[in-house]
Amino acid sequence: MSSCLEVAGLEKSFTGPILRGLKLQIKAKTIHGLVGENGAGKSTFINIVSGLLDPDGGSVKLNGRSFKPRSRRESLNQGVALASQELSLIDNLSVAENIFLSALPTKNCRIDIAELRHNAKELLDLVGLEEHLLEVPVANLSLAEKQLVELAKALSLPIDQTSLLILDEPTAALSSFQAERLHNILLDWAHQGVSILYVSHRLEDVLSVCDEVSVLHDGEIKLTTAASQLTSNRLIKVMTGKEPQRQGQDMPRAYGDTRLRVEDLSSRDLPQSVSLECHSGEILGVAGLSGSGRSELLHAIYGFGLERKGSVILCGVGQGAKSQVEINSPSEAVKNGIGLIAEDRKSQGIFASQTLSMNVTVAGLGKLGKGLNALLPDREKQRTMHLISSLKIKCLGPSQDIDRLSGGNQQKALLARWLEVGASVWLLDEPTRGVDAESKLAIYRLLRELRDRGVALIIVSSEMDELTDVCDRILVMSNKKHVDTFTRGHWSKTLLLEAAFSEYKTNELA
């Protein structure tokens, strides 16, 4: 079989070597998976092929010809389309404008609005987004919707002009249903002659849709073989050198007193009120489809949300009359030891262009000094170094800008932030999104350790295996409504999925 992409001896260094003589072949009309730990060099490789970086050495061939793009535009013009994990969308432009920003249809030297809407609608239909979003600013979309717009943008290059489609973590924010829909699109495109590079940490997705899979480790390809010859466990072993171990329990476990009590909580984005309790020493999962209200629930608990009603009570924070505190704003949440890790870490988590140290310690300024102006730099770096070591954050040190870290290491930095302040309640929205297999296991161990120390944790996740592995109870949302709660030992994937679809089925029948 002929090759679409051939890479030989690819080298790239920054402060140290990132790619070390990388060699890779992607066959024509196939879907090729690329997996590896955070920091293995996947993003660097993608950026070289898509024209965003120049290699230090080696060669790249596209369809048998030398391929040296000097810009993203030049790469696209030669038939390489990219859907990046780091979304390339412009918030104040509409969905339609974002999709065709690089090739807006014109008529009489003006943008042809009718053709723009027609073409964009076809792509929205393809990826499963509704037509009414065409004119909506991207800033108003959920992260899952933004990811689908990014995919639609990559798919906007006609099939007959596309040689290679690169997808970087394409299902990270998608539900299993949305991921399956995407995979069907990719299989169709491959059948029509497009080669696809599929980069993901979701190993089951890789194995289900890819023809071949390569493992990248420390800048080198360690294994390339047919996906049919692999399992998730074997991939993890090649990536990490360790046998994966499942640490979940099958039986319910005891937990402590109520730590967080939510009563009739609603907002403009969460119209149906939700009540729940989360206990000390408990991990409460929140399951549901994308758009079911999971993230909105966490945000409302934290104090966000227009027209917010109901109450959020933090229990056990003092003695006597002060043993309960009502949370009405994010500042009150932080002050009383409630930490939030949002799904979209870029816009709602990290402080871009700031150091790792600042990002880790920002929520606990009062512990390090007396206010921002009195922050103790040495103490800040000391604490950050300890957390870097304990969470195995791959970086050059506390002073490195957080923007320069991989997505997985940025996520670890956010975990470190709430470890630093000793939060007693953690709200985590997709805590392992974009995180490699070994780091996932490390995060799971951390969550269990926090639970065993008496911390209360509420976790939103699109990965059913993640919820069933680490959680003590699972609350299910469906169409912005709390429909059921399951206890460990009394759930199955079938029951959880049936609950997640329940309100949508009801509406369809109505």
N, C-alpha and C positions, 0 to 999 in steps of 0.2 A: 504494500500500500504506500502511495506517495505521501510526502510530508507537507504539512502546511507551514509549521514553524520548526526551524532547526537552530539550536543554540549550542555553541561550543566554546569552552574555556572562558565563560563570562566572568569578569572580575569587576568588583566595585568596593571601594573603601571610603569611609568618612574619617572618624578618628581611629578606626580600626577596620579590618577587613569584614565586609558583609557578605559578598559573594566570592566564593573561592573556586574559580575554574568551573562554574556551573555548566553542566551538559544536559540538554533536554530536547526531546523530539515529540512534537504533537502531530499525529497523523491526520490526514485530510478526512473530513466528514465524520469526525469522532468527537466525543466529549471526554476531555482529559482532566482528571482531578489533580489538584496540587494541595497537599496538606503539610503541616509543620507547626512547631511551637511558635508562640509569639517571639519575634526577634530572629527567626530562622532565615529571613531574607526574602520572604514572599512579596511584600510590598515593594521592596527595592527592585526586584525582578519585573514586577508588573509595571512600575514606573519607567523602567528602561524600554520595555516593549511598546509602551504607549506614548513614548516620546517626551516624557517628563524629566528623565535623567539621561545623562550620557554615561556609558560604561567606561571603565578604566582600561579594559582589555577584552579580548574575545570577539566572537562574531555572531551575528544573528542573520538568518535567512528566512524570508517570507516567500512561500511558493517557489523555492529554489533560487531566489535572487537576494543579493545583499540588501539588508534592511537596516537603515540608520536614520530613523526619524529624529528631527531636531526640535519637534514641538508636537503637542497633542493634535493640532490641526493637520500636520504632515502625516502623522500616523493614521488618523481617520481617513484622510484622502487616499491612503494606500489600502484601506479596507479593514483596519483594526478598530473595532468598537469596544468601549469600556463602560461598564457599570461599576463604579467605585464604591467601596465601603464608606469612604469619606465623601459624602454626597457633594456633587458638583452643581447644586441647584442654587438659584438666586431667589431669596425669600420674597422679595417684593414684586416679582413677576408672577404671572398666572401659570397654572399647570401647562396649558397649551403652549405658552411662550417659552417655558423652560424646555419642553420636549424638542422643539424645533429651533432653539436659539441659534444654533450654528448654521441653520439652513432654512430661514424663514421664507415661505412662499411669497412671491411678489407678483404684482400686476400693475402695469403702467407706473413703475418705479415706486409703488407703495405696497405695504404688506397686504396680501390677499387674505383677509380675515375669514372669508367663507371657506377657502381651501385649508387654511390653518386649522379651523375648527373641525372640518371633515377628517383631515389626516390625523389630528390628535385624538378624535373620538374613536377612530379605528384602533389606535394603539391602547387607549384606555380600555376598550372592550377586550383587547387581547390579554392584558395583564389583570383584568378583573376590577377595574375602577369605574365608578359611575359617571355618566355624562355630565351631571351637574357640577362636577369638580373642575371642568374645563377652564372656567374663568376665575376660579378661587386662587388667591395668592398662596404660594407654597408654604409660607409661614404659618398658615392656618391649618395645615394638615398634621395628622399623626405621623409618628416616625415610620410606621409600616406603610402608610400611604406615600410618604416621601420616597421610601425605598422602591415602591412600585413605579413611581414617576421616574426615578433614576433608571430603572430597568426599561421603561417605555422609551426613554431618551436614547438608550443604547440600541434598542431595537428599531429606532427610527431610520437607521441606515438600511436601505433596501437589501434584501437577501442576496440579489445578484451582484451587489457591490461590497458584500461583507465576506472577507476571507477568514477572519478570526474575531470571535466575540469573547471578551474577557469579563468574567463575573467575579467580583471580589466580595465574599460573604453575602451572596444574593438573598439568602433566606434568613439572615440573622434576626430580622424584625418581623418575619412572616409567621403566620399560623401554619400548621401542618397541611391544611386545606389549600392555602395560598401557595405553599411550597410545591405541592403536587401539581397545581395548575401550571406553575412556572416550569417544572420539569417536563411536562407534556409539550410546552412550547419549544423547549430546547431540543427535545428528541425530534420534533418536526423540523426544526431548522437544520439539525445535523443531517437528517435524511435528505434535505434539499441542498446539501453541499457545504454548509458552514461548519468550520472547526470551532470548538468551544473550549476555553480554559476555565475550569470551574474551581475556584479557590474558596475553601470553607473549613471551618472548625467543626461543623456538624457532620460527623463522620458517616452517620446513617444516610444522610442526604447524598454524600459523595458516592457511597457504595451503591445506592439505588439508581443513580442516573448516569454514572460515568462508565466509559468503556475501559479506560486505563487510569491508574492512579500512580502518582509519584510522591515520594516523601522527601521533603527538603529539611535538612538539618545542618545548622551552622554553616550555611552558605553553599552546601553541596547536596546533590541528589543521592540519597542513600538507597533508594529502591524505586523501581518502576515495574509494574506488572499489571495484568488484567484484573479489573475490579472483582470479577467472579472468583478469583483466587484468594480474596482477602476477607477479613472480618474486622470489625471495629477494634477488637482486642489486639489483633496482630498489628494494626496500624499504630495503636498507642504504644505497643512494645517497641516498634521500630523508631518511633518519634522520641521516646523517652528512655528506652533501654530497660523499662520496668514492666512487670505484669500488672495490668489494671485490677483493682480490687473493689468490689461492691461493698459499701459500708452501711447500707440502709437496713432497717429492721422491718420485720413483717408484722409484729404485734404492737399494739398501742403502748405508749410509755407514759409514766406519770409526769405531770408538770405542776408548777406552783400556783400561787394566787393570781387573780386577774391583774395584769399590768396596764392594759389599755382597753378601755370600754368605749365603743362607738354606738351611739344611739340615734336612730332615724336621720342619718347623715345623707344630705343631698346637695346638689349644686346645679347650675345651668347645664353642665356637661354630664351630670349624674342625676337625671330627673327622678328616678325611683329610689327612695330612701333605703339605706343599708344599715343594719345593726349587726355588730359582731363583738366578740371578746378575744383578746390574745393574752396568754398567760406568761408569767415568768418561766423560762425554761421550755418554751414552745416555739416551734417553727410552723406558722400558719401559711399555707400556700393559697394562691389565688389563680384559678384556671379559667379559661374561656377563650373564645376566638378573638382575633384582632378586631378592635372596635367595640368589644363587649362591655367596656367600662372599667377594666382592671386598673389601668393607669390613672384614670379619673378618680377611682376610689382612693388610691394611695395619695394623690395630690390633695384631695379633700381632707383626708386624715391629717396631712401635714399643715393644712391651713390655707391652701390655695383654693381658687374657684370662685367665680362670680355667683352671686345669689346663694351662697353657702348657708345651709340650715342644719339643724340638729346639733349634737354635741360630741366632742371627743374628750374623754376624761383619762388623764394619766394617773394611775393609782400607785400608792406606796412610795410617794416622793418625800414624805416627812412624817411628822407625828401629829396626832390629834386632828384638829380641824384642817390642817394643811396637808393631810395625807393624800388629798386628791387635788389635781390642778386641771382646769379646763384649757384646752389648746384651741386658740382662735386665729393664729397666724404662724407663718414659718419662723419668725423670730422667737415666739414663745416656744415653739417646738424645739428649736436648737438650744435655747436657754435651759429647757427642762430635760435635755438628754434624748431627744428623738432625732434620728438621722435619716435622711432620704438619699438614696442613690437612684437618680432618674434614669429612664430608659435611654434618653438622648444625652449622653454624657458630654457631647460637644457643646450644646447650647444650654444645658441645664445642670452641668456637673463641674467640669474643669474650668479653671480660669486660664484662658488661652494667653500665650506669650508671657506667662509667669513661670517661676521655677517650680520644680517638683516639691521642694521644701515648703514654699508658700502654699501650694495647693493642699498639702497634707495637713498643715498646721492652722489654716485659716479659720476653722470652726472652733479652735481652742485657744484663741489669742490670750484670753484671760488667764490661762494656766501657765503661759510662758512669760508673760509680762503684764503690765497694767495698761492695756490698750494698745492700739496699733503702733503708736509712736514710741512706745516703750518696749516693743518686742525685742527679745533677747536673741540675736542672730546665732550665737554659739549654741544656746540651748535648742533653738529651732533645728539647726543642722544635726545636733546630737540625737534628738528624738527622731528626726527623719531617717538618719542612718540606721537606727535600731529597727524602724519599721520596714525600710528597704531590705534589710537582712532577713527579718522574720517572714515577710511576704514574698521574698525572692523577686523583687522588682528589678528588671534588667535595665540599667541606666548607667550614666557616667558619674553620677553622684547627685547630692541634694540640689546643686546649683544648675543642673541641666533643665532647660525649658521643657515643660510637660508636652508641648506640641511635638517634640522630637521623639517621644516614646511611641511604641506600638499601641494599638487600641487596647490590647489585653493588659499591658502594663499601666496604661492610664486608668483602667478599671481597678487594678490593684491599688493605685494611689488613692482612689476614692474610698476604697475599703479602709485604707490606712487612716484617712481623715477621721472616720468615726471611731476607729480603734483608739486614736490619739485622745479624743475627748471622753472616751468611756461611755458612749451612748448606751442607754438601757433598753431602748426600743429602736429597732432597725426596720426601715421600709425600703425594700430592694426591688426595683423594677428591671427585670431581665438581667440579673447580676453577672451572668456568664456570657452575655452576648459578645461575640467576637473574641472569645478567650479560647486558647488552645486546650487540648485534652488534659495535659498534666496540670495546668493552672486551674482548670475546672475542678479537678480532684482536690487541689490545695484550697480552693475557695470553699468547697463542700466541707472539708475538714475544719476550716475556720468557722463556718456557720454552726457546725455541731459543737465546737468548743465554746462558742459564745452561748449557745443554748444551754450547755452544761453548766455555765457560770451563772445562769439565771436570766440571761437577756431574752427579751421577747422579739421575735422576728416575723415579719410578714413579707412574703416573697411572691412576686408576679413572675410567671415564666410561661413561654410558649412551648417549652420542651416538657412533654408529659413525663418522660423518664426522670427528668430532674425533680419534678414535684413529687412523684411517687417515691423517689429514692430518699429525699432529705426531709420531707415534711411530716408533721404529726397529724395535722388535719388539713383538708383542702376545701376551700370555699369556691364555688363555681358561679361565675357571672355569665349571663346570656342576654344579649340585647339590652345592656345597661341595667340589668336586674339581677339581684342575688337569688338564685334558684335552688341551691342545695348546698349542704356541707357534709363532707365525708370524713370519717375517722380511719386512721391506719388500721388495716385488717378488714375493713368494710368497703373498700373501693376496688375498682378495676378500671382499666383504660376505657373499656366499653361504657361503663356507667358514667365516667367522667365526660366522655365525648357526647353521650346521649343528653346529659344535663347541659353541656355547652351549646348544643344545637336546639334545645327544647323551645326557647322563646321565638326563635326564627321559624321553626316549623309551625308553631301556633299562629304566627302572623300570616304565614303563607296560606294557611287553611281558612283564616278568618275572611 
